[in-house]
Amino acid sequence: MIPILILAAGTSSRMRGGDKLLEIVQGMPLLRRQVQRAQATGHPVFVALASANHPRAEVIADMDATQIIVPEAAEGMSGTMRGAVAALPDGPAFMMILGDLVALETADLGALFDARIANPKHLIWRGATTQGAPGHPIIFDGSLRPEFQKLTGDGGGEALVKPLKSQTYLVPFSDDRARLDLDTPEDWAAWRASLGQD
């Protein structure tokens, strides 16, 4: 089984006091929805959190998902990835998802797993927009795990994935949901308006 790592240790700094991972989507907090979608694949789910007593931990406390507490999250996205990936069980690969990608569905995760099986000579498999802009989810070959320990700053994994562009297999989705993150209250309001919600 390939572990699925949901990155949920950020600060939602642009939400002006709100928490985007606790915004209600389809009747539940977004983070709970993300865990539910990941669980539906049948693969084990891990969630990277900044602290054990965070409200995000509470909304998934009753779910079959392993919480990884990542003190390095204070350093930014690279710190979160470095700490969380180190805590994953060994295996041939692992999937990584940003917790705030509001429109991803279980079928999208499944498409990535299928792509890895069908295209085994690559090292990275990732979702993309219809136009081919790379996004999430991302599956990393297990051989790349040591590279995560070299990440620094808030650039996330770009320093790792850019040199491996030729070894990356893109799976285009039917719209921009591979990159659709909502960072501000205005983003959330516009997205809900586009769905005909209040």
Secondary structure as the mmCIF struct_conf table of DSSP 4:
data_model
#
loop_
_struct_conf.conf_type_id
_struct_conf.id
_struct_conf.beg_label_comp_id
_struct_conf.beg_label_asym_id
_struct_conf.beg_label_seq_id
_struct_conf.end_label_comp_id
_struct_conf.end_label_asym_id
_struct_conf.end_label_seq_id
STRN STRN1 ILE A 4 LEU A 7
HELX_RH_3T_P HELX_RH_3T_P1 SER A 13 MET A 15
TURN_TY1_P TURN_TY1_P1 ARG A 16 GLY A 17
HELX_RH_3T_P HELX_RH_3T_P2 LYS A 20 LEU A 22
BEND BEND1 GLU A 23 GLU A 23
STRN STRN2 ILE A 24 VAL A 25
TURN_TY1_P TURN_TY1_P2 GLN A 26 GLY A 27
STRN STRN3 MET A 28 PRO A 29
HELX_RH_AL_P HELX_RH_AL_P1 LEU A 30 GLN A 39
TURN_TY1_P TURN_TY1_P3 ALA A 40 GLY A 42
BEND BEND2 HIS A 43 HIS A 43
STRN STRN4 VAL A 45 LEU A 49
BEND BEND3 ALA A 50 ALA A 50
TURN_TY1_P TURN_TY1_P4 ALA A 52 ASN A 53
BEND BEND4 HIS A 54 HIS A 54
HELX_RH_AL_P HELX_RH_AL_P2 PRO A 55 VAL A 59
TURN_TY1_P TURN_TY1_P5 ILE A 60 ASP A 62
BEND BEND5 MET A 63 ASP A 64
STRN STRN5 THR A 66 ILE A 69
HELX_RH_3T_P HELX_RH_3T_P3 PRO A 71 GLU A 75
HELX_RH_AL_P HELX_RH_AL_P3 MET A 77 ALA A 87
BEND BEND6 LEU A 88 LEU A 88
HELX_LH_PP_P HELX_LH_PP_P1 PRO A 89 ASP A 90
BEND BEND7 PRO A 92 PRO A 92
STRN STRN6 ALA A 93 LEU A 98
TURN_TY1_P TURN_TY1_P6 GLY A 99 ASP A 100
STRN STRN7 LEU A 101 LEU A 101
TURN_TY1_P TURN_TY1_P7 VAL A 102 ALA A 103
HELX_RH_AL_P HELX_RH_AL_P4 THR A 106 ALA A 118
TURN_TY1_P TURN_TY1_P8 PRO A 120 LYS A 121
BEND BEND8 LEU A 123 LEU A 123
STRN STRN8 ILE A 124 ALA A 128
TURN_TY1_P TURN_TY1_P9 THR A 130 GLN A 131
STRN STRN9 PRO A 134 ASP A 141
HELX_RH_3T_P HELX_RH_3T_P4 GLY A 142 LEU A 144
HELX_RH_AL_P HELX_RH_AL_P5 ARG A 145 PHE A 148
TURN_TY1_P TURN_TY1_P10 GLN A 149 LYS A 150
TURN_TY1_P TURN_TY1_P11 GLY A 153 ASP A 154
TURN_TY1_P TURN_TY1_P12 GLY A 156 GLY A 157
HELX_RH_AL_P HELX_RH_AL_P6 GLU A 158 VAL A 161
HELX_RH_3T_P HELX_RH_3T_P5 LYS A 162 GLN A 167
STRN STRN10 THR A 168 PRO A 172
BEND BEND9 SER A 174 ASP A 176
TURN_TY1_P TURN_TY1_P13 ARG A 177 ALA A 178
BEND BEND10 ARG A 179 ARG A 179
STRN STRN11 ASP A 181 ASP A 181
BEND BEND11 THR A 184 THR A 184
HELX_RH_AL_P HELX_RH_AL_P7 PRO A 185 SER A 194
TURN_TY1_P TURN_TY1_P14 LEU A 195 GLY A 196
#
